[in-house]
Amino acid sequence: MKVYGMLSGVRYAGLLLLLLLCFSFFTGCISFGPAPPVAEQGGLNSPPTSQNSLQDITSHNAPKVSLDDAIGALPAAGQQGIATDGQIITEIWGYGVDTSGLARTWVLGMVGAGNTTLLSYSDGEWKVLDLPTTLPRGEVKPSELTSPQDLFKKNLNTILSEMNRLRVGEADLTLTSDNYQITVHSVSESSTLTFDAKTGELIPSP
């Protein structure tokens, strides 16, 4: 009986160690899956989309950057050997977005030339995300839409009210050709606000 108990304990400890190793291995990239609870202010989860949910678990030390600057750096992706010719942006995600509209990570969903590409921009570097996803058809033209910075400036009181209520300092966003979705997460709750992408006006919940 004692030997059996010892073996069971060893197996349990081994399983626990394996789970911890798996957790450590996977907490360094963007992946699909349900958003985990946020245990600290400014925690980082993914906004829901019509088809998928991206979960950003990049470093919280990455500098914040505007969407305009991220897109302005897109030619650098070509210099890294990332092909974007013939593709258009159809969806944009922003993660770790502060109250000025700057994000720690921007992800561009691009389609065209028979390809679907997800590009992640963080800490001054573009990376291709090898993840299955379905993107909307409408083209996102940021220059023709309200910028994230202007959106937050125009609706700061509304967004800040949700941040204060859930006691967090950041939000995540999803931008399509039609609207913004700003998602605020706490440990046990999330709240999503929808805005018109062109006017920046709040769209009341149905």
FENHUVEN-V818468 format. One record per residue. N is the residue number from 0. RES is the residue in one small letter. PHI is phi in radians with two decimals (* if undefined). OMEGA is omega in degrees with one decimal (* if undefined). D_CENTER is the distance of its C-alpha to the mean C-alpha in whole Angstrom. Layout:
BEGIN
N_RES_PHI_OMEGA_D_CENTER ; N_RES_PHI_OMEGA_D_CENTER
END
This chain:
BEGIN
0_m_*_-179.3_51 ; 1_k_-1.14_179.7_50 ; 2_v_-1.10_179.2_49 ; 3_y_-1.07_178.8_47 ; 4_g_-1.10_179.1_45 ; 5_m_-1.14_178.8_45 ; 6_l_-1.12_178.8_43 ; 7_s_-1.11_178.8_41 ; 8_g_-1.11_178.6_40 ; 9_v_-1.11_179.2_39 ; 10_r_-1.10_179.5_37 ; 11_y_-1.10_179.6_35 ; 12_a_-1.12_179.3_34 ; 13_g_-1.13_178.5_33 ; 14_l_-1.11_179.4_31 ; 15_l_-1.09_178.7_29 ; 16_l_-1.11_179.0_29 ; 17_l_-1.10_178.5_28 ; 18_l_-1.12_178.7_25 ; 19_l_-1.13_178.1_24 ; 20_l_-1.13_178.1_24 ; 21_c_-1.09_179.3_22 ; 22_f_-1.08_-179.5_19 ; 23_s_-1.12_-177.3_20 ; 24_f_-1.18_-172.6_19 ; 25_f_-1.59_-178.8_16 ; 26_t_-1.65_176.8_14 ; 27_g_-2.76_-177.1_13 ; 28_c_-2.71_176.1_11 ; 29_i_-1.79_-177.1_8 ; 30_s_-2.53_174.7_10 ; 31_f_-1.56_176.5_10 ; 32_g_2.59_178.6_12 ; 33_p_-1.16_-178.0_12 ; 34_a_-1.27_179.1_10 ; 35_p_-1.35_176.7_13 ; 36_p_-1.11_177.3_14 ; 37_v_-1.77_-174.3_14 ; 38_a_-1.74_-179.6_17 ; 39_e_-2.51_178.6_17 ; 40_q_-1.10_-179.2_16 ; 41_g_1.33_178.6_13 ; 42_g_-1.13_-165.4_11 ; 43_l_-2.31_175.6_8 ; 44_n_-2.31_-175.0_7 ; 45_s_-1.75_173.3_5 ; 46_p_-1.32_178.7_7 ; 47_p_-1.26_173.6_9 ; 48_t_-2.12_-177.4_10 ; 49_s_-1.15_-175.7_14 ; 50_q_-2.04_-171.1_14 ; 51_n_-2.42_172.1_11 ; 52_s_-2.29_176.7_8 ; 53_l_-1.64_179.6_6 ; 54_q_-2.00_-178.0_6 ; 55_d_-1.72_177.3_5 ; 56_i_-2.25_176.5_9 ; 57_t_-1.29_-176.1_9 ; 58_s_-1.07_177.3_12 ; 59_h_-1.28_179.7_13 ; 60_n_-1.61_179.3_15 ; 61_a_-1.11_-179.4_14 ; 62_p_-1.17_178.5_15 ; 63_k_-1.41_-178.3_13 ; 64_v_-2.52_178.8_14 ; 65_s_-1.41_177.0_14 ; 66_l_-1.11_179.1_13 ; 67_d_-1.05_179.8_17 ; 68_d_-1.19_178.8_17 ; 69_a_-1.11_179.7_14 ; 70_i_-1.19_176.5_16 ; 71_g_-1.09_178.9_19 ; 72_a_-1.57_-176.9_18 ; 73_l_-1.04_176.9_18 ; 74_p_-0.98_179.0_22 ; 75_a_-1.13_177.8_21 ; 76_a_-1.09_177.4_19 ; 77_g_-1.12_178.0_23 ; 78_q_-1.20_176.5_24 ; 79_q_-1.51_180.0_22 ; 80_g_1.53_178.7_24 ; 81_i_-1.59_-176.5_21 ; 82_a_-1.44_176.7_22 ; 83_t_-2.20_-179.6_21 ; 84_d_-1.06_178.0_24 ; 85_g_1.37_180.0_24 ; 86_q_-1.93_176.9_21 ; 87_i_-2.11_176.9_19 ; 88_i_-1.44_178.4_16 ; 89_t_-2.08_176.5_15 ; 90_e_-2.80_-179.3_11 ; 91_i_-2.29_173.4_9 ; 92_w_-2.02_173.4_5 ; 93_g_-2.17_-176.3_5 ; 94_y_-2.17_-177.0_4 ; 95_g_1.13_-177.6_7 ; 96_v_-1.46_179.7_9 ; 97_d_-1.60_-173.6_13 ; 98_t_-1.25_175.3_16 ; 99_s_-1.69_178.5_17 ; 100_g_1.55_176.4_13 ; 101_l_-1.60_-176.4_13 ; 102_a_-2.15_175.3_9 ; 103_r_-1.33_-179.1_9 ; 104_t_-2.44_171.7_7 ; 105_w_-2.04_176.7_7 ; 106_v_-2.17_178.9_7 ; 107_l_-1.84_172.8_10 ; 108_g_-1.67_-173.6_12 ; 109_m_-2.20_178.1_15 ; 110_v_-2.34_177.7_18 ; 111_g_2.47_180.0_22 ; 112_a_0.96_178.3_25 ; 113_g_1.32_-176.9_25 ; 114_n_-2.16_169.1_21 ; 115_t_-2.11_-175.7_18 ; 116_t_-2.27_171.5_15 ; 117_l_-1.97_179.4_12 ; 118_l_-2.00_179.4_12 ; 119_s_-1.87_177.9_9 ; 120_y_-2.05_179.8_11 ; 121_s_-2.67_177.2_11 ; 122_d_0.97_175.3_14 ; 123_g_1.31_-176.0_16 ; 124_e_-2.37_174.5_16 ; 125_w_-1.60_176.0_15 ; 126_k_-2.40_175.1_14 ; 127_v_-1.54_177.1_14 ; 128_l_-1.72_-179.1_12 ; 129_d_-1.56_-175.5_15 ; 130_l_-2.31_177.0_14 ; 131_p_-1.29_178.0_15 ; 132_t_-2.80_173.5_14 ; 133_t_-2.03_-176.2_16 ; 134_l_-1.89_176.9_15 ; 135_p_-1.16_-175.5_16 ; 136_r_-1.51_-174.0_20 ; 137_g_-1.15_-179.7_20 ; 138_e_-1.39_175.0_19 ; 139_v_-1.65_177.8_17 ; 140_k_-2.01_-174.0_19 ; 141_p_-0.93_-178.8_17 ; 142_s_-1.16_-179.9_21 ; 143_e_-1.77_-177.6_22 ; 144_l_-2.07_173.3_19 ; 145_t_-1.10_179.6_19 ; 146_s_-1.29_176.3_17 ; 147_p_-0.98_179.8_14 ; 148_q_-1.11_178.4_16 ; 149_d_-1.20_179.2_19 ; 150_l_-1.10_179.8_17 ; 151_f_-1.16_179.5_17 ; 152_k_-1.12_-178.1_20 ; 153_k_-1.24_-174.7_22 ; 154_n_-2.03_-173.8_20 ; 155_l_-1.00_-177.6_20 ; 156_n_-1.07_-179.4_22 ; 157_t_-1.16_-178.7_21 ; 158_i_-1.20_-179.2_17 ; 159_l_-1.12_177.6_19 ; 160_s_-1.07_178.1_21 ; 161_e_-1.24_177.6_18 ; 162_m_-1.08_179.9_17 ; 163_n_-1.16_-179.6_20 ; 164_r_-1.11_-179.1_21 ; 165_l_-1.64_173.8_18 ; 166_r_1.04_175.2_19 ; 167_v_-2.31_-176.3_16 ; 168_g_-1.98_-180.0_15 ; 169_e_-2.42_175.4_12 ; 170_a_-2.41_172.7_9 ; 171_d_-2.13_179.7_6 ; 172_l_-2.43_171.2_7 ; 173_t_-2.24_-179.8_8 ; 174_l_-2.14_171.9_11 ; 175_t_-2.03_-179.6_14 ; 176_s_-1.18_-175.7_17 ; 177_d_-1.82_-172.8_18 ; 178_n_-2.65_169.9_16 ; 179_y_-1.76_166.2_13 ; 180_q_-2.13_177.6_11 ; 181_i_-1.79_-176.9_11 ; 182_t_-2.01_179.2_10 ; 183_v_-1.92_-175.8_12 ; 184_h_-2.07_168.2_12 ; 185_s_-2.14_179.8_15 ; 186_v_-1.07_-172.1_17 ; 187_s_-2.17_-173.4_18 ; 188_e_-2.62_172.3_17 ; 189_s_-2.38_-178.7_14 ; 190_s_-2.40_-178.2_15 ; 191_t_-2.09_176.4_14 ; 192_l_-1.94_-178.4_15 ; 193_t_-1.99_-178.4_16 ; 194_f_-2.28_174.9_17 ; 195_d_-1.17_-174.7_19 ; 196_a_-1.17_-177.6_18 ; 197_k_-1.52_-175.0_21 ; 198_t_-1.63_-176.3_23 ; 199_g_1.39_-178.9_20 ; 200_e_-1.35_177.4_22 ; 201_l_-1.15_174.7_21 ; 202_i_-1.73_-177.2_21 ; 203_p_-1.02_177.4_23 ; 204_s_-1.18_-180.0_22 ; 205_p_-1.15_*_25
END
